[in-house]
Amino acid sequence: MPRATNNPASRRRRKKVLKSAKGFFQGRRKLYRQAKETVIRGLAFAFRDRKARKREFRNLWTIRINAACRENGISYSRFISGLKKEKVALDRKALAELAVRDSKAFTKLVELVKTPSK
């Protein structure tokens, strides 16, 4: 009985890895073993950095909101606390957009927080 090599499936598997390695430098693109190692490593970085991106953007939004708050004479923590007390349901992404693009609307939010309703 002849030896079965599963040739079509293994060739397809190797072609998939080499296609993913397109654009890599020298042997990392052409040699299967190096390409496979690099692709696996790249996928691990991609998975990690998808999570990190979310943290980085939240940090950026906080910095932008804080800067706008300081311009209006209130601290970030008092501003966020005041928004929660006033039951304003804007997330940090929306607040940061307001702070950058529409400073008048952001100033109105700050005034709402500074003069709490009873």
ZADO-1210 file (C-alpha; in nm, 4 decimals, padded with zeros to 6 digits):
<atoms>
<atom x="00.0000" y="00.0000" z="00.0000" code="MET" pos="1"/>
<atom x="00.1446" y="00.3397" z="-00.0963" code="PRO" pos="2"/>
<atom x="00.2286" y="00.5983" z="00.1665" code="ARG" pos="3"/>
<atom x="-00.0463" y="00.8597" z="00.2072" code="ALA" pos="4"/>
<atom x="00.0937" y="01.2129" z="00.2419" code="THR" pos="5"/>
<atom x="-00.2309" y="01.4118" z="00.2550" code="ASN" pos="6"/>
<atom x="-00.0686" y="01.6270" z="-00.0117" code="ASN" pos="7"/>
<atom x="-00.3556" y="01.8619" z="-00.1106" code="PRO" pos="8"/>
<atom x="-00.4405" y="01.9544" z="00.2489" code="ALA" pos="9"/>
<atom x="-00.0805" y="02.0075" z="00.3597" code="SER" pos="10"/>
<atom x="-00.0039" y="02.2179" z="00.0500" code="ARG" pos="11"/>
<atom x="-00.3164" y="02.4283" z="00.1162" code="ARG" pos="12"/>
<atom x="-00.2103" y="02.4728" z="00.4787" code="ARG" pos="13"/>
<atom x="00.1396" y="02.5856" z="00.3785" code="ARG" pos="14"/>
<atom x="00.0080" y="02.8201" z="00.1088" code="LYS" pos="15"/>
<atom x="-00.2229" y="02.9813" z="00.3658" code="LYS" pos="16"/>
<atom x="00.0700" y="03.0529" z="00.5992" code="VAL" pos="17"/>
<atom x="00.2915" y="03.1853" z="00.3172" code="LEU" pos="18"/>
<atom x="00.0074" y="03.4074" z="00.1954" code="LYS" pos="19"/>
<atom x="-00.0269" y="03.5501" z="00.5478" code="SER" pos="20"/>
<atom x="00.3496" y="03.6145" z="00.5516" code="ALA" pos="21"/>
<atom x="00.3292" y="03.8399" z="00.2470" code="LYS" pos="22"/>
<atom x="00.5277" y="04.1585" z="00.3004" code="GLY" pos="23"/>
<atom x="00.7635" y="04.0103" z="00.5581" code="PHE" pos="24"/>
<atom x="01.1399" y="04.0494" z="00.5151" code="PHE" pos="25"/>
<atom x="01.3573" y="03.7912" z="00.3343" code="GLN" pos="26"/>
<atom x="01.3178" y="03.4330" z="00.4588" code="GLY" pos="27"/>
<atom x="01.0283" y="03.5240" z="00.6833" code="ARG" pos="28"/>
<atom x="00.8205" y="03.5532" z="00.3681" code="ARG" pos="29"/>
<atom x="00.9674" y="03.2670" z="00.1605" code="LYS" pos="30"/>
<atom x="01.0665" y="02.9863" z="00.3978" code="LEU" pos="31"/>
<atom x="00.7773" y="02.7961" z="00.5480" code="TYR" pos="32"/>
<atom x="00.9156" y="02.7361" z="00.8979" code="ARG" pos="33"/>
<atom x="01.0288" y="03.0968" z="00.9500" code="GLN" pos="34"/>
<atom x="00.7087" y="03.2284" z="00.7955" code="ALA" pos="35"/>
<atom x="00.4939" y="03.0122" z="01.0217" code="LYS" pos="36"/>
<atom x="00.6759" y="03.1283" z="01.3370" code="GLU" pos="37"/>
<atom x="00.6468" y="03.4922" z="01.2327" code="THR" pos="38"/>
<atom x="00.2791" y="03.4641" z="01.1386" code="VAL" pos="39"/>
<atom x="00.1928" y="03.3010" z="01.4729" code="ILE" pos="40"/>
<atom x="00.3851" y="03.5716" z="01.6572" code="ARG" pos="41"/>
<atom x="00.2153" y="03.8427" z="01.4528" code="GLY" pos="42"/>
<atom x="-00.1285" y="03.7005" z="01.5285" code="LEU" pos="43"/>
<atom x="-00.0460" y="03.6961" z="01.9002" code="ALA" pos="44"/>
<atom x="00.0557" y="04.0628" z="01.8839" code="PHE" pos="45"/>
<atom x="-00.2627" y="04.1461" z="01.6923" code="ALA" pos="46"/>
<atom x="-00.4796" y="03.9756" z="01.9557" code="PHE" pos="47"/>
<atom x="-00.2975" y="04.1523" z="02.2403" code="ARG" pos="48"/>
<atom x="-00.3073" y="04.4915" z="02.0736" code="ASP" pos="49"/>
<atom x="-00.6786" y="04.4762" z="01.9922" code="ARG" pos="50"/>
<atom x="-00.7312" y="04.4721" z="02.3698" code="LYS" pos="51"/>
<atom x="-00.4661" y="04.7392" z="02.4319" code="ALA" pos="52"/>
<atom x="-00.6200" y="04.9746" z="02.1748" code="ARG" pos="53"/>
<atom x="-00.9383" y="04.9955" z="02.3803" code="LYS" pos="54"/>
<atom x="-00.7397" y="05.0931" z="02.6914" code="ARG" pos="55"/>
<atom x="-00.5364" y="05.3501" z="02.4993" code="GLU" pos="56"/>
<atom x="-00.8426" y="05.5196" z="02.3538" code="PHE" pos="57"/>
<atom x="-01.0176" y="05.5395" z="02.6911" code="ARG" pos="58"/>
<atom x="-00.6990" y="05.6954" z="02.8325" code="ASN" pos="59"/>
<atom x="-00.6898" y="05.9482" z="02.5463" code="LEU" pos="60"/>
<atom x="-01.0552" y="06.0417" z="02.6000" code="TRP" pos="61"/>
<atom x="-00.9921" y="06.0932" z="02.9716" code="THR" pos="62"/>
<atom x="-00.6968" y="06.3227" z="02.8971" code="ILE" pos="63"/>
<atom x="-00.9028" y="06.5301" z="02.6522" code="ARG" pos="64"/>
<atom x="-01.1969" y="06.5607" z="02.8923" code="ILE" pos="65"/>
<atom x="-00.9622" y="06.6560" z="03.1764" code="ASN" pos="66"/>
<atom x="-00.7988" y="06.9297" z="02.9668" code="ALA" pos="67"/>
<atom x="-01.1377" y="07.0753" z="02.8723" code="ALA" pos="68"/>
<atom x="-01.2546" y="07.0552" z="03.2339" code="CYS" pos="69"/>
<atom x="-00.9460" y="07.2426" z="03.3574" code="ARG" pos="70"/>
<atom x="-01.0145" y="07.5183" z="03.1025" code="GLU" pos="71"/>
<atom x="-01.3617" y="07.5522" z="03.2529" code="ASN" pos="72"/>
<atom x="-01.2330" y="07.5541" z="03.6110" code="GLY" pos="73"/>
<atom x="-01.3353" y="07.2099" z="03.7359" code="ILE" pos="74"/>
<atom x="-01.1443" y="06.8889" z="03.7967" code="SER" pos="75"/>
<atom x="-01.2085" y="06.5745" z="03.5920" code="TYR" pos="76"/>
<atom x="-01.3246" y="06.3688" z="03.8888" code="SER" pos="77"/>
<atom x="-01.5725" y="06.6361" z="04.0074" code="ARG" pos="78"/>
<atom x="-01.7029" y="06.6684" z="03.6515" code="PHE" pos="79"/>
<atom x="-01.7627" y="06.2942" z="03.6058" code="ILE" pos="80"/>
<atom x="-01.9139" y="06.2673" z="03.9547" code="SER" pos="81"/>
<atom x="-02.1432" y="06.5627" z="03.8822" code="GLY" pos="82"/>
<atom x="-02.2574" y="06.4104" z="03.5530" code="LEU" pos="83"/>
<atom x="-02.3504" y="06.0893" z="03.7326" code="LYS" pos="84"/>
<atom x="-02.5462" y="06.2836" z="03.9970" code="LYS" pos="85"/>
<atom x="-02.7276" y="06.4768" z="03.7225" code="GLU" pos="86"/>
<atom x="-02.7964" y="06.1435" z="03.5445" code="LYS" pos="87"/>
<atom x="-02.6297" y="06.2557" z="03.2195" code="VAL" pos="88"/>
<atom x="-02.5701" y="05.9353" z="03.0237" code="ALA" pos="89"/>
<atom x="-02.2815" y="06.0371" z="02.7965" code="LEU" pos="90"/>
<atom x="-01.9835" y="05.8080" z="02.7722" code="ASP" pos="91"/>
<atom x="-01.6235" y="05.9289" z="02.7693" code="ARG" pos="92"/>
<atom x="-01.5944" y="05.8946" z="02.3927" code="LYS" pos="93"/>
<atom x="-01.8882" y="06.1318" z="02.3370" code="ALA" pos="94"/>
<atom x="-01.7646" y="06.3718" z="02.6052" code="LEU" pos="95"/>
<atom x="-01.4196" y="06.3842" z="02.4451" code="ALA" pos="96"/>
<atom x="-01.5766" y="06.4566" z="02.1047" code="GLU" pos="97"/>
<atom x="-01.7759" y="06.7415" z="02.2599" code="LEU" pos="98"/>
<atom x="-01.4645" y="06.8749" z="02.4319" code="ALA" pos="99"/>
<atom x="-01.2680" y="06.8824" z="02.1052" code="VAL" pos="100"/>
<atom x="-01.5351" y="06.9749" z="01.8480" code="ARG" pos="101"/>
<atom x="-01.8054" y="07.1702" z="02.0367" code="ASP" pos="102"/>
<atom x="-01.6578" y="07.3557" z="02.3322" code="SER" pos="103"/>
<atom x="-01.9791" y="07.5574" z="02.3888" code="LYS" pos="104"/>
<atom x="-02.1826" y="07.2419" z="02.4496" code="ALA" pos="105"/>
<atom x="-01.9100" y="07.1105" z="02.6789" code="PHE" pos="106"/>
<atom x="-01.9129" y="07.4387" z="02.8718" code="THR" pos="107"/>
<atom x="-02.2911" y="07.4005" z="02.9184" code="LYS" pos="108"/>
<atom x="-02.2335" y="07.0534" z="03.0630" code="LEU" pos="109"/>
<atom x="-01.9755" y="07.1977" z="03.3030" code="VAL" pos="110"/>
<atom x="-02.2225" y="07.4696" z="03.4090" code="GLU" pos="111"/>
<atom x="-02.4868" y="07.2009" z="03.4655" code="LEU" pos="112"/>
<atom x="-02.2450" y="07.0155" z="03.6932" code="VAL" pos="113"/>
<atom x="-02.1315" y="07.3297" z="03.8773" code="LYS" pos="114"/>
<atom x="-02.4883" y="07.4366" z="03.9625" code="THR" pos="115"/>
<atom x="-02.6573" y="07.1112" z="04.0674" code="PRO" pos="116"/>
<atom x="-03.0379" y="07.0923" z="04.0632" code="SER" pos="117"/>
<atom x="-03.2235" y="06.9695" z="04.3709" code="LYS" pos="118"/>
</atoms>
